[in-house]
């Protein structure tokens, strides 16, 4: 046995000694759920930051967005917990149930987002922030789009419910982040312009439709997942 083979055999033995390490190495969904769990801290911090900033600046926009991202984090927690506990369940009914719940929740949250778009377009909601708020939103938006890109790059056939659910939540988070960033930038640096109202309506409508479509796809796709 060569040195390379002995090293590989030793590493494999060390990995198999710990069930979690073995799952990280051999279970794609468990690995995805573990990385999603790490992202939950960032998601929760961003939601809390929006709510705190909204409270300090008396902005209904930031408070509502904070609650929106908090709801997304809650749905993500359900999917992550199921993905990390895959070894304890022999049936896929629970995963499909979570996928359906996530789809219904995302579709329901679209109603809230639609109301925010309408109120903002009519000038009833103050979405303006400062440079720190804009920078934090830009950073979070970049992070969400990177996560979505990686998720689609690793997309494979035969994905189970947990994997599809996490990817759908990431897509919605990225779309809403893009809309939130655009609205905040326009309200901060170009408030009152005709461009602000036009882009708010156009982008908001597209984002709402896309988020509703993602939610519906999760509900309908329950029948096709493994």
KOLKETOR-339154 format. One line per 8 residues: number of its first residue (from 0); their letters; for each residue z, y, x negated of N, C-alpha, C. Coordinates in Angstrom, 1 decimal. Example, Ala and Ser with C-alpha at 12.3 -4.5 7.8 and 13.67 -1.06 7.14 Angstrom:
0	as	7.8 -5.7 -13.2 7.8 -4.5 -12.3 7.8 -3.3 -13.2; 7.1 -2.2 -12.8 7.1 -1.1 -13.7 7.9 0.0 -12.9 .
//
This chain:
0	xxxxxxxx	0.0 -1.2 -0.8 0.0 0.0 0.0 0.0 1.2 -0.9; -0.9 2.1 -0.6 -1.0 3.4 -1.4 0.1 4.3 -1.1; 0.2 5.4 -1.9 1.2 6.4 -1.7 1.0 7.1 -0.4; -0.3 7.4 -0.1 -0.6 8.1 1.2 -0.2 7.2 2.4; -0.5 5.9 2.3 -0.1 5.1 3.4 1.4 4.9 3.6; 2.1 4.8 2.4 3.5 4.7 2.5 4.1 6.0 3.1; 3.6 7.2 2.7 4.1 8.4 3.2 3.8 8.5 4.7; 2.6 8.1 5.2 2.3 8.2 6.6 3.2 7.2 7.4 .
8	xxxxxxxx	3.5 6.1 6.8 4.3 5.1 7.5 5.8 5.6 7.6; 6.2 6.3 6.5 7.6 6.8 6.5 7.7 7.9 7.6; 6.7 8.8 7.6 6.8 9.9 8.5 6.7 9.4 10.0; 5.9 8.4 10.2 5.8 7.8 11.6 7.1 7.2 12.0; 7.8 6.6 11.0 9.1 6.0 11.3 10.1 7.0 11.6; 10.1 8.2 10.9 11.1 9.3 11.2 10.8 9.9 12.5; 9.5 10.0 12.9 9.2 10.6 14.2 9.6 9.7 15.3; 9.5 8.4 15.2 9.8 7.5 16.3 11.3 7.4 16.4 .
16	xxxxxxxx	12.1 7.8 15.5 13.5 7.7 15.6 14.1 8.7 16.6; 13.4 9.8 16.8 13.8 10.8 17.8 12.8 10.9 18.9; 13.3 10.6 20.1 12.4 10.6 21.3 11.7 11.9 21.5; 12.4 13.0 21.3 11.7 14.3 21.5 10.6 14.6 20.5; 10.9 14.3 19.3 9.9 14.5 18.2 8.7 13.6 18.5; 9.0 12.4 18.9 7.9 11.5 19.2 7.0 12.0 20.4; 7.7 12.5 21.4 7.0 13.1 22.5 6.1 14.3 22.1; 6.7 15.1 21.2 5.9 16.3 20.7 4.7 15.8 20.0 .
24	xxxxxxxx	4.8 14.7 19.3 3.7 14.3 18.4 2.6 13.5 19.3; 3.1 12.8 20.3 2.2 11.9 21.0 1.8 12.3 22.5; 2.6 13.2 23.1 2.4 13.6 24.5 1.9 15.0 24.6; 0.6 15.1 25.0 0.0 16.5 25.0 0.7 17.4 26.1; 1.1 16.8 27.2 1.7 17.6 28.3 3.1 18.0 27.8; 3.9 17.1 27.2 5.2 17.4 26.7 5.1 18.6 25.7; 4.1 18.5 24.8 4.0 19.5 23.8 3.6 20.8 24.4; 2.7 20.8 25.4 2.4 22.1 26.1 3.6 22.7 26.8 .
32	xxxxxxxx	4.4 21.8 27.4 5.6 22.3 28.1 6.6 22.9 27.2; 6.7 22.3 26.0 7.7 22.8 25.0 7.2 24.2 24.5; 6.0 24.4 24.3 5.5 25.7 23.9 5.6 26.7 25.0; 5.4 26.2 26.2 5.6 27.1 27.4 7.0 27.5 27.6; 7.9 26.6 27.2 9.4 26.9 27.3 9.7 28.0 26.3; 9.1 28.0 25.1 9.3 29.1 24.2 8.8 30.4 24.7; 7.7 30.4 25.4 7.1 31.6 25.9 7.9 32.2 27.1; 8.8 31.3 27.7 9.6 31.8 28.8 10.5 32.9 28.4 .
40	xxxxxxxx	11.0 32.9 27.2 11.9 33.9 26.7 11.2 35.3 26.7; 10.0 35.2 26.2 9.2 36.4 26.1 8.8 36.9 27.6; 8.5 36.0 28.4 8.2 36.3 29.8 9.4 37.0 30.5; 10.6 36.4 30.3 11.8 36.9 31.0 12.2 38.3 30.4; 12.0 38.4 29.1 12.3 39.7 28.5 11.4 40.8 29.0; 10.1 40.5 29.2 9.2 41.4 29.7 9.5 41.8 31.1; 9.8 40.8 31.9 10.2 41.1 33.3 11.4 42.0 33.4; 12.4 41.6 32.6 13.7 42.4 32.6 13.4 43.9 32.1 .
48	xxxxxxxx	12.6 44.0 31.1 12.2 45.3 30.5 11.6 46.2 31.5; 10.6 45.6 32.3 10.0 46.4 33.4 11.0 46.9 34.4; 11.9 46.0 34.8 12.9 46.4 35.8 13.9 47.4 35.3; 14.3 47.3 34.0 15.2 48.3 33.4 14.5 49.6 33.3; 13.3 49.6 32.8 12.5 50.9 32.7 12.3 51.5 34.0; 12.0 50.7 35.0 11.8 51.2 36.4 13.0 51.8 36.9; 14.2 51.2 36.7 15.4 51.8 37.1 15.8 53.1 36.5; 15.5 53.2 35.1 15.8 54.4 34.4 14.9 55.5 34.8 .
56	xxxxxxxx	13.7 55.2 35.1 12.7 56.2 35.4 12.4 56.4 36.9; 13.2 55.6 37.7 13.1 55.7 39.2 11.6 55.4 39.6; 11.0 54.4 38.9 9.6 54.0 39.2 9.6 52.7 40.0; 9.2 52.8 41.3 9.0 51.6 42.1 8.0 50.6 41.5; 7.0 51.2 40.8 5.9 50.4 40.2 6.5 49.4 39.2; 7.2 49.9 38.3 7.8 49.0 37.2 8.8 48.1 37.7; 9.6 48.5 38.7 10.6 47.6 39.3 9.9 46.4 40.0; 8.8 46.7 40.8 8.1 45.7 41.5 7.4 44.8 40.5 .
64	xxxxxxxx	6.8 45.3 39.5 6.1 44.5 38.5 7.1 43.6 37.8; 8.3 44.1 37.5 9.3 43.3 36.9 9.7 42.1 37.7; 9.8 42.4 39.0 10.2 41.3 40.0 9.0 40.3 40.1; 7.8 40.8 40.0 6.6 39.9 40.1 6.6 39.0 38.9; 6.8 39.5 37.7 6.8 38.6 36.5 8.0 37.7 36.5; 9.1 38.2 37.1 10.3 37.3 37.2 10.0 36.1 38.1; 9.2 36.4 39.2 8.8 35.3 40.1 7.9 34.3 39.4; 7.0 34.8 38.6 6.1 34.0 37.8 6.9 33.1 36.8 .
72	xxxxxxxx	7.9 33.7 36.2 8.8 33.0 35.3 9.5 31.9 36.0; 9.9 32.1 37.2 10.6 31.1 38.0 9.8 29.9 38.3; 8.5 30.2 38.6 7.6 29.1 38.9 7.3 28.3 37.6; 7.1 29.0 36.5 6.9 28.4 35.2 8.0 27.5 34.8; 9.2 27.9 35.1 10.4 27.1 34.8 10.3 25.7 35.5; 9.9 25.7 36.7 9.8 24.4 37.5 8.8 23.5 36.8; 7.6 24.1 36.4 6.6 23.2 35.7 7.1 22.8 34.3; 7.7 23.7 33.6 8.2 23.3 32.3 9.2 22.2 32.3 .
80	xxxxxxxx	10.2 22.3 33.2 11.2 21.3 33.4 10.6 19.9 33.7; 9.6 19.9 34.6 9.0 18.7 34.9 8.2 18.1 33.7; 7.5 19.0 33.0 6.8 18.5 31.8 7.7 18.0 30.7; 8.9 18.6 30.5 9.8 18.1 29.5 10.5 16.9 29.9; 10.5 16.6 31.2 11.3 15.4 31.7 10.3 14.3 32.1; 9.1 14.3 31.6 8.1 13.3 32.0 8.6 11.9 31.8; 9.3 11.6 30.7 9.8 10.3 30.4 10.7 9.7 31.4; 11.3 10.6 32.3 12.3 10.1 33.2 11.7 9.8 34.6 .
88	xxxxxxxx	10.4 10.1 34.8 9.8 9.9 36.1 8.6 8.9 35.9; 8.5 8.0 36.8 7.4 7.0 36.7 6.3 7.4 37.7; 6.6 8.3 38.7 5.6 8.7 39.7 5.2 10.1 39.4; 4.0 10.4 40.0 3.4 11.8 39.8 3.6 12.6 41.0; 4.3 12.2 42.0 4.5 12.9 43.2 5.2 14.2 43.0; 6.2 14.2 42.1 7.0 15.4 41.8 6.2 16.5 41.2; 5.3 16.0 40.2 4.4 17.0 39.5 3.4 17.6 40.5; 2.9 16.8 41.4 1.9 17.3 42.4 2.7 18.3 43.3 .
96	xxxxxxxx	3.9 18.0 43.7 4.7 18.9 44.5 4.9 20.2 43.9; 5.2 20.2 42.6 5.4 21.5 41.9 4.1 22.3 41.8; 3.0 21.5 41.6 1.6 22.2 41.5 1.3 22.9 42.8; 1.6 22.2 43.9 1.4 22.8 45.3 2.3 24.0 45.5; 3.5 23.9 45.1 4.5 25.0 45.3 4.0 26.2 44.5; 3.6 25.9 43.2 3.1 27.0 42.4 1.9 27.7 43.0; 1.0 26.9 43.6 -0.2 27.5 44.2 0.1 28.4 45.4; 1.0 27.9 46.2 1.4 28.6 47.4 2.1 29.9 47.0 .
104	xxxxxxxx	3.0 29.8 45.9 3.7 31.0 45.5 2.7 32.1 44.9; 1.8 31.6 44.1 0.8 32.6 43.5 0.0 33.2 44.6; -0.4 32.5 45.6 -1.1 33.1 46.7 -0.3 34.1 47.5; 1.0 33.7 47.7 1.9 34.6 48.4 2.2 35.9 47.6; 2.3 35.8 46.3 2.5 37.0 45.5 1.3 37.9 45.5; 0.1 37.4 45.8 -1.1 38.2 45.9 -0.9 39.3 47.0; -0.2 38.9 48.0 0.1 39.9 49.1 0.9 41.1 48.6; 1.9 40.8 47.8 2.7 41.9 47.1 1.8 42.7 46.2 .
112	xxxxxxxx	1.0 42.0 45.4 0.1 42.7 44.5 -0.9 43.6 45.2; -1.4 43.1 46.3 -2.4 43.9 47.1 -1.7 45.1 47.6; -0.5 45.0 48.1 0.2 46.2 48.6 0.5 47.2 47.5; 0.7 46.8 46.2 0.9 47.7 45.1 -0.4 48.4 44.8; -1.5 47.6 44.8 -2.8 48.2 44.6 -3.1 49.3 45.6; -2.9 49.0 46.9 -3.2 50.0 47.9 -2.3 51.2 47.8; -1.0 51.1 47.6 -0.1 52.2 47.5 -0.4 53.0 46.2; -0.7 52.4 45.1 -1.1 53.1 43.9 -2.3 53.9 44.0 .
120	xxxxxxxx	-3.3 53.3 44.7 -4.6 54.0 44.9 -4.4 55.2 45.8; -3.5 55.2 46.7 -3.2 56.3 47.6 -2.2 57.3 47.0; -1.7 57.0 45.8 -0.8 57.9 45.1 0.6 57.8 45.6; 1.0 56.7 46.3 2.4 56.6 46.7 3.4 56.0 45.7; 2.8 55.4 44.7 3.6 54.7 43.7 3.4 55.3 42.3; 4.5 55.7 41.6 4.4 56.3 40.3 4.3 55.1 39.3; 3.1 55.0 38.6 3.0 54.0 37.6 3.0 54.5 36.2; 3.3 55.8 36.1 3.2 56.4 34.7 4.4 56.0 33.9 .
128	xxxxxxxx	4.2 55.8 32.6 5.3 55.5 31.7 5.2 56.3 30.4; 5.8 55.9 29.4 5.7 56.6 28.1 4.9 55.7 27.1; 4.8 56.1 25.9 4.1 55.4 24.9 4.7 54.0 24.6; 6.0 53.9 24.7 6.7 52.7 24.4 6.3 51.7 25.5; 6.3 52.1 26.8 5.9 51.2 27.9 4.5 50.8 27.8; 3.6 51.7 27.4 2.2 51.3 27.2 2.0 50.3 26.1; 2.7 50.5 25.0 2.6 49.6 23.8 3.2 48.2 24.2; 4.3 48.2 24.9 4.9 46.9 25.2 3.9 46.1 26.2 .
136	xxxxxxxx	3.3 46.8 27.1 2.4 46.2 28.0 1.2 45.7 27.3; 0.7 46.5 26.4 -0.5 46.1 25.6 -0.2 44.8 24.8; 1.0 44.8 24.2 1.4 43.6 23.4 1.5 42.4 24.3; 2.1 42.5 25.5 2.2 41.4 26.4 0.9 40.9 26.9; 0.0 41.9 27.2 -1.3 41.5 27.7 -2.1 40.7 26.6; -2.0 41.2 25.4 -2.7 40.5 24.3 -2.1 39.1 24.2; -0.8 38.9 24.3 -0.2 37.6 24.2 -0.7 36.7 25.3; -0.7 37.2 26.5 -1.1 36.3 27.6 -2.6 35.9 27.5 .
144	xxxxxxxx	-3.4 36.8 27.1 -4.9 36.4 26.9 -5.1 35.4 25.8; -4.3 35.5 24.7 -4.4 34.6 23.7 -3.9 33.2 24.2; -2.8 33.2 25.0 -2.3 31.9 25.5 -3.4 31.3 26.5; -4.0 32.1 27.3 -5.0 31.5 28.2 -6.2 31.0 27.4; -6.6 31.7 26.4 -7.8 31.3 25.6 -7.5 29.9 24.9; -6.3 29.8 24.3 -5.9 28.6 23.7 -5.8 27.4 24.7; -5.3 27.7 25.9 -5.2 26.7 27.0 -6.6 26.2 27.4; -7.6 27.1 27.6 -8.9 26.7 27.9 -9.6 26.0 26.8 .
152	xxxxxxxx	-9.3 26.4 25.6 -9.9 25.7 24.4 -9.5 24.3 24.3; -8.3 24.0 24.7 -7.8 22.6 24.7 -7.9 21.9 26.0; -8.6 22.5 26.9 -8.8 21.8 28.2 -9.6 20.5 28.1; -9.0 19.5 28.8 -9.6 18.2 28.7 -9.7 17.6 30.1; -10.5 16.6 30.2 -10.6 15.9 31.5 -9.3 15.0 31.7; -9.1 14.8 33.0 -7.9 13.9 33.3 -6.6 14.6 33.2; -6.6 16.0 33.3 -5.3 16.7 33.1 -4.4 16.4 34.3; -3.1 16.3 34.1 -2.2 16.1 35.2 -1.7 17.4 35.8 .
160	xxxxxxxx	-0.9 17.3 36.8 -0.5 18.5 37.6 0.3 19.5 36.8; 1.1 19.1 35.9 1.9 20.1 35.1 1.0 20.9 34.2; 0.1 20.3 33.6 -0.9 21.0 32.7 -1.7 22.0 33.5; -2.2 21.6 34.6 -3.0 22.6 35.4 -2.1 23.7 36.0; -0.9 23.4 36.3 0.0 24.4 36.9 0.3 25.5 35.8; 0.6 25.0 34.6 1.0 26.0 33.5 -0.2 26.8 33.2; -1.4 26.2 33.2 -2.6 27.0 32.9 -2.9 28.0 34.0; -2.7 27.6 35.2 -3.0 28.6 36.3 -2.0 29.7 36.3 .
168	xxxxxxxx	-0.7 29.5 36.0 0.2 30.6 35.9 -0.1 31.5 34.8; -0.6 31.0 33.7 -1.0 31.8 32.5 -2.1 32.7 32.9; -3.1 32.2 33.6 -4.3 33.0 34.0 -3.8 34.1 34.9; -3.0 33.8 35.9 -2.5 34.9 36.8 -1.7 36.0 36.0; -0.9 35.5 35.1 -0.1 36.4 34.3 -1.0 37.3 33.5; -2.0 36.8 32.9 -2.9 37.6 32.1 -3.7 38.6 32.9; -4.2 38.2 34.1 -4.9 39.1 34.9 -4.0 40.3 35.4; -2.8 39.9 35.9 -1.9 41.0 36.4 -1.5 41.9 35.2 .
176	xxxxxxxx	-1.3 41.3 34.0 -1.0 42.2 32.8 -2.1 43.2 32.5; -3.3 42.7 32.6 -4.5 43.6 32.4 -4.5 44.7 33.4; -4.3 44.4 34.7 -4.3 45.4 35.7 -3.1 46.4 35.5; -1.9 45.8 35.2 -0.8 46.7 35.0 -1.0 47.6 33.8; -1.5 47.1 32.7 -1.8 47.9 31.5 -2.8 49.1 31.8; -3.9 48.7 32.5 -4.9 49.7 32.9 -4.3 50.8 33.8; -3.5 50.4 34.8 -2.9 51.4 35.7 -1.9 52.3 35.0; -1.1 51.7 34.1 -0.1 52.5 33.4 -0.8 53.5 32.5 .
184	xxxxxxxx	-1.8 53.0 31.8 -2.5 53.9 30.8 -3.2 55.1 31.6; -3.8 54.8 32.7 -4.5 55.8 33.5 -3.5 56.8 34.1; -2.4 56.2 34.6 -1.4 57.1 35.2 -0.6 58.0 34.2; -0.5 57.5 32.9 0.2 58.2 31.9 -0.7 59.2 31.2; -2.0 58.9 31.0 -2.8 59.8 30.2 -3.9 60.4 31.0; -4.1 59.9 32.3 -5.2 60.5 33.1 -4.9 60.6 34.5; -3.6 60.9 34.8 -3.2 60.9 36.2 -3.9 62.0 37.0; -4.2 61.7 38.2 -4.9 62.7 39.1 -6.4 62.7 39.0 .
192	xxxxxxxx	-6.9 62.0 38.1 -8.4 62.0 38.0 -9.0 61.0 39.0; -10.3 61.3 39.3 -10.9 60.4 40.2 -11.1 59.0 39.7; -11.2 58.9 38.3 -11.4 57.7 37.7 -10.2 56.8 37.9; -9.0 57.4 37.9 -7.8 56.6 38.1 -7.8 55.8 39.5; -8.2 56.5 40.5 -8.2 55.9 41.9 -9.3 54.9 41.9; -10.5 55.2 41.4 -11.6 54.2 41.4 -11.3 53.0 40.7; -10.8 53.1 39.5 -10.6 51.9 38.7 -9.4 51.1 39.2; -8.4 51.8 39.8 -7.3 51.1 40.4 -7.8 50.2 41.6 .
200	xxxxxxxx	-8.6 50.7 42.4 -9.1 50.0 43.6 -10.0 48.8 43.1; -11.0 49.1 42.2 -11.9 48.1 41.8 -11.2 46.9 41.0; -10.5 47.3 40.0 -9.8 46.3 39.2 -8.7 45.6 40.0; -8.0 46.3 40.8 -6.9 45.7 41.6 -7.5 44.7 42.6; -8.6 45.0 43.2 -9.3 44.1 44.2 -9.7 42.8 43.5; -10.4 43.0 42.3 -10.9 41.8 41.6 -9.7 40.9 41.1; -8.6 41.5 40.6 -7.5 40.8 40.2 -6.8 40.0 41.3; -6.7 40.7 42.5 -6.0 40.1 43.6 -6.9 38.9 44.1 .
208	xxxxxxxx	-8.2 39.1 44.1 -9.1 38.0 44.6 -9.0 36.8 43.6; -9.0 37.1 42.3 -8.9 36.0 41.3 -7.6 35.3 41.3; -6.5 36.0 41.5 -5.1 35.4 41.6 -5.0 34.5 42.9; -5.6 35.0 44.0 -5.6 34.2 45.2 -6.4 32.9 45.0; -7.5 33.0 44.3 -8.4 31.9 44.0 -7.7 30.9 43.1; -6.9 31.4 42.1 -6.1 30.4 41.3 -5.1 29.7 42.1; -4.4 30.4 43.0 -3.4 29.8 43.8 -4.0 28.7 44.7; -5.1 29.1 45.3 -5.8 28.1 46.2 -6.3 26.9 45.5 .
216	xxxxxxxx	-6.8 27.1 44.2 -7.3 26.0 43.5 -6.2 25.0 43.1; -5.0 25.5 42.9 -3.9 24.6 42.6 -3.5 23.8 43.8; -3.5 24.5 45.0 -3.2 23.7 46.2 -4.2 22.7 46.5; -5.5 23.0 46.4 -6.6 22.1 46.7 -6.7 21.0 45.6; -6.5 21.4 44.4 -6.6 20.5 43.3 -5.6 19.4 43.2; -4.5 19.5 44.0 -3.5 18.5 44.0 -4.1 17.1 44.2; -5.1 17.0 45.0 -5.7 15.7 45.3 -6.5 15.1 44.1; -6.9 15.9 43.1 -7.7 15.4 42.1 -7.0 15.2 40.7 .
224	xx	-5.7 15.6 40.7 -5.0 15.5 39.4 -4.5 14.1 39.2; -4.2 13.7 38.0 -3.7 12.4 37.7 -2.1 12.4 37.7 .
//
